[in-house]
Amino acid sequence: MNELLDKIFENKWLKSFKIKTAPRWLVLVCDLIIVAFSFALLALSDSSDVDVAQSPITLIRNLAIFIGFYLIASYVMKSYTSIIRLSVIEDLYRVFLVVVISTIGLILVNILCLSIGGQELYRFWSILIVGAISFAFLVMERLLIKHLYARMNHAQSGRKRVLVLGTSLNSLILANALKSEVNGSYEPIGLLSLKKDKENSTLNGFNVYKFDPDAITNLFVENSIHALIFDASNIKQVRNSGIADYFLKNNLALLSINKVEEYEGDDNKDSESISTHVKEVQIEDLLGRDQIVLNNTLVRSNIKDSVVLITGACGSIGSEIVRQVASYKAKQIILIDQAETPMHDISLEMKESFPNANIVLFVGDVQNKDRMEEAFKKFRPKYVFHAAAYKHVPMMELNPTEGVLTNVMGTKNIADLSLQYGVYKFVMISTDKAVNPSNVMGCTKRLAEIYTQSLFFEAKAKGATTQFITTRFGNVLGSNGSVIPIFRKQIEKGGPVTITHRDIIRYFMTIPEACSLVLEAGCMGHGGEIYIFDMGEPVKIYDLATRMISLAGLRPNIDVKIIEIGLRPGEKLYEELLNDKEKTISTENEKIMIAKVRTYDYQDVCNHIEGIIYYAKNAKIHDMILAMKEFVPEYKSNHSEFEVIDKEITENQQNIKSPETEVYYS
């Protein structure tokens, strides 16, 4: 029989045939036909119960009552809603309950008929026998369909052998889904258990293997297993159990997929859609920090129907803010950027992803205050998210005047216009590099923070209502020019992967998280705050490089070399810890804090910043850097030509402390 089935499914027409998930109504009809067949089988074999030749009307009536009870029980238990080829014990349990409920119901009806002096509809044993026969056939129906699907799958070639992580119900559903998928890409050969006391066994037809570091590599090699696959919701377990590091170290592939029901719940989807959603585990998944959950309800209630202006709208952060603001149904979104081609690209993306969003493209440079004022005057934004900035540390060490003109003067222009045109909230995006800056870029962002905060307190004292808020965060995964895209390109080229120092560490977050933080800060803040958030444990860049090489299926320092090139100008070995409890104030969100920073007198800030901008406009780099260091005395250059100015300040015994009294915002 098996050989015959193999020949049938080797037929070219069947191999190319694609089966969709059967409609639920069809499953229900098939189940009821089985019940009717079971009833008829008993009736025809037991003439003492029903005389078919003499009582056709009675037969039809009794059959209708039988089917009615099974129909109601099936509807209540939803036994027809599961995808049969993915059925597990839980689905068979539903079928069993349908039979039990129907049998009990029919017995009660029989008793009721007798109690009112009538004639019983069925004999007691007939009801039980029909129930037993129906259950047997319903189970056989499901097993047959699963078997046929499995046969069709085995007729396909090129399927990669995989292990599924875990022995839970979700793991079984995933394993069954992959195994039963027509034209699928993966063939699960077993389940991998992380339970220490779990012995090798079988579960629902799958071999169960205990995770044993001493044997797992041999298991993969001997059985030609391509990868370990797991539900994406288990990424924390994979990360924290150490299994991820073990698999990467031993060059064993990891794959993940979202919950199967997300792809199998639609009757119109092809069964082959599951494999298309299997993806390789990304380095972002393994950095050891749980995703931060933010208050989307608060953001939605504020952003909806508001006019929002976003500077630097085509950058990594700015473009994600645009997407999120559009998802919250802002009334109008003004995109400001000086980059023509990226502006065109994001306009096409928004037309496709958010066709109903009111998007305005406004090309301009934040250094040009007159051009910026045109946007404020015309559109009158309620919210301003200021993301325009130069961010690359080595580049700003080489071009310090542009760093000042964009990051300081550009921020001053947008902040001043926000106050002038009555913006409700101005939110500036800063960086952890503004904390005890060691480079020009970090210092320019600190100057921008100081200006906007002092402007808020000055304006508030005069009765203005515009709220100025700052957000600080660390390195953003996947942003333009960040370390992960650079490493990916280097690995694709065969290496070497270059790191500046073997011991250098950094904090990371995802772009969506960073932008969600910006949006929530803009809604929860009242003005004057500098928001930071808990970024978890820092990541050693050398470890990041080795993980990425392993994820690519290569061996670190064997297939792809990792070399040190030395710290770049202005670069720190260790980033500042942002979430130091002695330097922060907690908020209603335990992951979000307010930094305690020194406040400044607005007029004194203006005097110093105007002088720094004057030097920048006239390319007086030495005087500009000197003025920056005098006003922000914690700015100490590192691996930079400007270290000589620090020595100059020390030698001349200049007063490096700010003359203002140190007070702290709370």
CORCORRA-V990585 format. One record per residue. N is the residue number from 1. RES is the residue in one letter. NEAR is the number of other ideal C-beta (glycine too) atoms within 12 Angstrom. Layout:
n = {N:N}
res = {RES:RES}
near = {NEAR:NEAR}
//
This chain:
n = {1:2:3:4:5:6:7:8:9:10:11:12:13:14:15:16:17:18:19:20:21:22:23:24:25:26:27:28:29:30:31:32:33:34:35:36:37:38:39:40:41:42:43:44:45:46:47:48:49:50:51:52:53:54:55:56:57:58:59:60:61:62:63:64:65:66:67:68:69:70:71:72:73:74:75:76:77:78:79:80:81:82:83:84:85:86:87:88:89:90:91:92:93:94:95:96:97:98:99:100:101:102:103:104:105:106:107:108:109:110:111:112:113:114:115:116:117:118:119:120:121:122:123:124:125:126:127:128:129:130:131:132:133:134:135:136:137:138:139:140:141:142:143:144:145:146:147:148:149:150:151:152:153:154:155:156:157:158:159:160:161:162:163:164:165:166:167:168:169:170:171:172:173:174:175:176:177:178:179:180:181:182:183:184:185:186:187:188:189:190:191:192:193:194:195:196:197:198:199:200:201:202:203:204:205:206:207:208:209:210:211:212:213:214:215:216:217:218:219:220:221:222:223:224:225:226:227:228:229:230:231:232:233:234:235:236:237:238:239:240:241:242:243:244:245:246:247:248:249:250:251:252:253:254:255:256:257:258:259:260:261:262:263:264:265:266:267:268:269:270:271:272:273:274:275:276:277:278:279:280:281:282:283:284:285:286:287:288:289:290:291:292:293:294:295:296:297:298:299:300:301:302:303:304:305:306:307:308:309:310:311:312:313:314:315:316:317:318:319:320:321:322:323:324:325:326:327:328:329:330:331:332:333:334:335:336:337:338:339:340:341:342:343:344:345:346:347:348:349:350:351:352:353:354:355:356:357:358:359:360:361:362:363:364:365:366:367:368:369:370:371:372:373:374:375:376:377:378:379:380:381:382:383:384:385:386:387:388:389:390:391:392:393:394:395:396:397:398:399:400:401:402:403:404:405:406:407:408:409:410:411:412:413:414:415:416:417:418:419:420:421:422:423:424:425:426:427:428:429:430:431:432:433:434:435:436:437:438:439:440:441:442:443:444:445:446:447:448:449:450:451:452:453:454:455:456:457:458:459:460:461:462:463:464:465:466:467:468:469:470:471:472:473:474:475:476:477:478:479:480:481:482:483:484:485:486:487:488:489:490:491:492:493:494:495:496:497:498:499:500:501:502:503:504:505:506:507:508:509:510:511:512:513:514:515:516:517:518:519:520:521:522:523:524:525:526:527:528:529:530:531:532:533:534:535:536:537:538:539:540:541:542:543:544:545:546:547:548:549:550:551:552:553:554:555:556:557:558:559:560:561:562:563:564:565:566:567:568:569:570:571:572:573:574:575:576:577:578:579:580:581:582:583:584:585:586:587:588:589:590:591:592:593:594:595:596:597:598:599:600:601:602:603:604:605:606:607:608:609:610:611:612:613:614:615:616:617:618:619:620:621:622:623:624:625:626:627:628:629:630:631:632:633:634:635:636:637:638:639:640:641:642:643:644:645:646:647:648:649:650:651:652:653:654:655:656:657:658:659:660:661:662:663:664:665:666}
res = {M:N:E:L:L:D:K:I:F:E:N:K:W:L:K:S:F:K:I:K:T:A:P:R:W:L:V:L:V:C:D:L:I:I:V:A:F:S:F:A:L:L:A:L:S:D:S:S:D:V:D:V:A:Q:S:P:I:T:L:I:R:N:L:A:I:F:I:G:F:Y:L:I:A:S:Y:V:M:K:S:Y:T:S:I:I:R:L:S:V:I:E:D:L:Y:R:V:F:L:V:V:V:I:S:T:I:G:L:I:L:V:N:I:L:C:L:S:I:G:G:Q:E:L:Y:R:F:W:S:I:L:I:V:G:A:I:S:F:A:F:L:V:M:E:R:L:L:I:K:H:L:Y:A:R:M:N:H:A:Q:S:G:R:K:R:V:L:V:L:G:T:S:L:N:S:L:I:L:A:N:A:L:K:S:E:V:N:G:S:Y:E:P:I:G:L:L:S:L:K:K:D:K:E:N:S:T:L:N:G:F:N:V:Y:K:F:D:P:D:A:I:T:N:L:F:V:E:N:S:I:H:A:L:I:F:D:A:S:N:I:K:Q:V:R:N:S:G:I:A:D:Y:F:L:K:N:N:L:A:L:L:S:I:N:K:V:E:E:Y:E:G:D:D:N:K:D:S:E:S:I:S:T:H:V:K:E:V:Q:I:E:D:L:L:G:R:D:Q:I:V:L:N:N:T:L:V:R:S:N:I:K:D:S:V:V:L:I:T:G:A:C:G:S:I:G:S:E:I:V:R:Q:V:A:S:Y:K:A:K:Q:I:I:L:I:D:Q:A:E:T:P:M:H:D:I:S:L:E:M:K:E:S:F:P:N:A:N:I:V:L:F:V:G:D:V:Q:N:K:D:R:M:E:E:A:F:K:K:F:R:P:K:Y:V:F:H:A:A:A:Y:K:H:V:P:M:M:E:L:N:P:T:E:G:V:L:T:N:V:M:G:T:K:N:I:A:D:L:S:L:Q:Y:G:V:Y:K:F:V:M:I:S:T:D:K:A:V:N:P:S:N:V:M:G:C:T:K:R:L:A:E:I:Y:T:Q:S:L:F:F:E:A:K:A:K:G:A:T:T:Q:F:I:T:T:R:F:G:N:V:L:G:S:N:G:S:V:I:P:I:F:R:K:Q:I:E:K:G:G:P:V:T:I:T:H:R:D:I:I:R:Y:F:M:T:I:P:E:A:C:S:L:V:L:E:A:G:C:M:G:H:G:G:E:I:Y:I:F:D:M:G:E:P:V:K:I:Y:D:L:A:T:R:M:I:S:L:A:G:L:R:P:N:I:D:V:K:I:I:E:I:G:L:R:P:G:E:K:L:Y:E:E:L:L:N:D:K:E:K:T:I:S:T:E:N:E:K:I:M:I:A:K:V:R:T:Y:D:Y:Q:D:V:C:N:H:I:E:G:I:I:Y:Y:A:K:N:A:K:I:H:D:M:I:L:A:M:K:E:F:V:P:E:Y:K:S:N:H:S:E:F:E:V:I:D:K:E:I:T:E:N:Q:Q:N:I:K:S:P:E:T:E:V:Y:Y:S}
near = {9:12:10:11:20:17:13:20:26:19:16:10:12:22:22:15:21:19:25:20:33:25:17:22:16:18:31:29:20:26:41:34:22:36:42:29:26:36:41:26:24:32:31:17:17:19:14:12:27:30:15:23:11:10:18:14:13:20:26:18:17:34:33:19:27:40:30:23:36:43:27:20:35:34:22:19:28:20:41:33:29:35:35:39:38:36:35:31:19:23:34:26:21:31:39:25:24:36:38:26:26:41:33:20:27:38:26:20:25:28:18:16:18:17:12:11:8:12:15:23:33:36:22:21:18:29:35:23:25:42:37:23:28:41:33:23:28:41:28:22:33:37:21:20:28:29:24:24:35:30:29:33:35:24:27:29:13:15:25:25:28:37:43:43:42:35:31:25:23:28:36:33:37:47:41:38:44:49:43:42:41:34:29:39:30:36:31:48:31:37:40:44:31:31:21:11:9:18:15:20:18:16:27:29:23:30:25:30:34:24:34:21:20:11:17:28:20:15:26:29:15:13:22:15:31:27:34:46:47:43:33:29:23:31:30:21:26:32:31:17:24:17:32:35:23:26:36:34:22:24:24:32:30:43:37:34:42:25:22:39:24:19:28:33:19:16:17:12:22:21:34:29:28:40:33:18:28:35:22:25:36:24:35:35:33:34:38:27:27:21:27:27:17:33:23:23:16:23:33:22:17:29:39:23:18:32:30:49:50:51:50:43:46:34:38:33:46:44:39:37:49:46:30:36:47:34:25:32:22:38:25:29:42:42:45:46:37:28:24:16:13:24:30:17:21:35:28:17:23:30:17:15:18:23:13:16:29:23:35:29:28:34:26:34:27:44:30:24:25:15:23:39:23:21:38:35:19:20:31:25:41:34:41:52:50:49:49:40:41:41:37:32:40:27:21:41:34:22:24:44:32:29:44:45:37:39:52:51:37:41:48:41:39:50:47:32:37:42:32:22:27:21:39:30:43:51:52:50:48:47:43:41:39:45:36:26:43:37:45:49:43:43:48:48:43:47:49:50:49:46:49:52:42:36:42:39:27:28:28:20:14:13:9:24:19:37:36:45:44:45:48:42:46:42:38:37:37:28:33:24:19:31:37:35:23:25:34:25:19:26:32:17:16:14:26:22:36:26:36:30:25:22:17:30:28:39:38:35:43:32:33:28:36:45:42:40:49:48:47:40:46:48:37:31:36:21:35:37:38:45:45:42:37:29:37:24:20:29:32:25:38:27:30:38:39:33:37:40:34:36:37:31:23:28:20:30:19:13:19:28:22:32:19:19:19:16:25:28:27:34:33:33:22:23:32:29:24:39:33:17:16:11:24:29:23:20:27:15:24:16:30:39:33:34:41:24:34:27:30:34:23:29:16:21:34:24:20:33:41:22:25:43:35:21:28:36:20:16:16:20:28:21:24:37:39:31:32:47:40:30:41:40:27:25:40:27:36:30:24:32:21:33:22:17:30:26:17:20:27:16:10:14:9:18:13:21:15:23:16:19:12:14:16:18:29:17}
//
